[in-house]
Amino acid sequence: MGFREIGIQFFQKKEISVSLILMATILTFYSIQPKFLSPTNIEVLLKITPELGIVALGVTILMIGGELDLSVGSVFGFAPLIMAVMLQSGINTWIAFMFTLILCLGIGTAQGIVTVKTGIPSFITTLGGMLIWRGLALVVTGGHPMYFTPSKDFAMVLTGKLYPFVYSQLLIFLALVVLLHFLLERHKFGNWVYAVGGKRDAAEAMGINVARVKVILFALCSLLAGLGGIIQSTRMSQAMPNQGDGLEFDAIAAAVIGGTSLFGGVGTVIGTVLGEFLSRIIENGLIIIRAPSYYFRLYIGIVIIVAVIGNLYIQRRALKLRVRE
Amino acid sequence: MSTPLVEMVNIHKWFGSVHALKGVDFFVNHGEIVGLVGDNGAGKSTLIKILSGLYPPDEGKIFFEGKEVKFRSPKDAIKLGIETVYQDQMIIPYLNVYRNIFLGRELEKRLGPLKVLDVKGMKEKSWKLFHELGLDITSLDVPVQALSGGQRQGVVIARAMYFKTKLLILDEPTNNLSIKEARKVLDMVLGLKKAGISCIFITHNLHHVYPAADRIVILNRGKKIADFRKDQITIDQIEEMIISG
């Protein structure tokens, strides 16, 4: 392998842009306020990032497969509410948990089937889903928060503090990262996901069942959104009807910042992990340096644009290094 | 000669009032390279779309290895081993080389209870194919969009070779290629022939196919006007026929 190929492979790594921004951001916050890298604050970051990161993982693989899901924020709120209702009626925590996850799979499958069968854009189907599940959440609760009281062992498994810095939800998040990375890179299903999102017609011509791949991705995306919501409710001991409001855009932002293409066929799980950490670090860092919290969305907006321009620039550099005869 | 690999008899096709194919007979023998030549609108692509299962013929019959076949979709044709490549439509631009070759038919190995991609196996087989084809690709890990047009054709041809396609239909494979690259594609097609794969090479540029073809078929305005083994005709005579119709 020559220098040129190594160069192409290096520049093909979409995570470079986000890695650089991440390092610059950490250094900036640290130089303004050294407490930013204090053990306490690092622990806070490791505690709050996973529940939102899990949602972004699902959104990422769905986007690689060429579809969007705007309903994840609503499912993130709806799932723990359903579980809370079941807990209050005295159902065993684990049974309620399993039932809720199956319900989430059903939600994703339904949204996926409607999308592939009717051929309407997933932007529309999941926009509908976003309003439906949020609306149902409001109907179920009348707009009031509910207590979320799972059994102690369940709370320990989902959100327990195992060691300093190490919470259960962090391990769950990392396990999912490894699993999905493996799925994309080392399993034929991953190959199909990239193919379906990259060039649907060619994938179909090669005998790949495009509709089935997409429905599976929708189901997985809703499942992870529900799981993230349940983790957050377990951590806070309550389920709120507006929980996860706006999360769909945070998740898409994390994926895009990490190098996932809005048009499908391109992206990595690792990039999204970095993108998600970047979002949470900006949110947290602004608090630590005592900037008004209103700045958060403003900065994320700037970061999205800078990161995507960075990716594009790097891609152009890579194409200049085209393999030649 | 034994039964042809594929034989199309008296094919007619109308598009509304346009009579696109007017009773064309066409056949391909085992391990034969046929150059299908004709000007724009001569009926080349209509004929090929019928053979690849995209359109049904309005009249006429298709025989594959002596047996009559009716294609309802391209899938039926692919099942028999007829693969059609419309320029680089069969390639996923962002996927790397070996993932493209094995797309949909990935090699797997066992890892405990799991079946995982056999990356090493797919890479080794890809290198071997490229070596046999004389294709010069330096890395299998680059996305296919970083390759040149000729190399992309090579990826498709390697795929046909590995999966034992019986008939590969290449639609204008040398379009937009440099002379050197077009030459490479021809060499690869000859490699296919050595592996026993028949090939239909569609082009409006006679010079692109003449060096590799065993037989040249010329269509003009929906009719077959010539069907010659290469040793029976010179390139100048063929050109004269295309022009005079």
Interface residues (C-beta under 8 A of the other chain):
Chain A: M1 G2 R4 E5 I8 Q9 Q12 F182 R186 H187 K188 N191 W192 Y194 A195 G198 K199 D201 A202 A203 A205 M206 G207 I208 G265 V266 A318 L319 L321 R322 V323 R324 E325
Chain B: P74 K75 I78 Q89 M90 I91 I92 P93 Y94 L95 R99 F102 L103 G104 R105 E106 E108 K115 V116 L117 V119 D136 I137 T138 S139 D141 V142 P143 A146 L147 S148 Q151 K180 E181
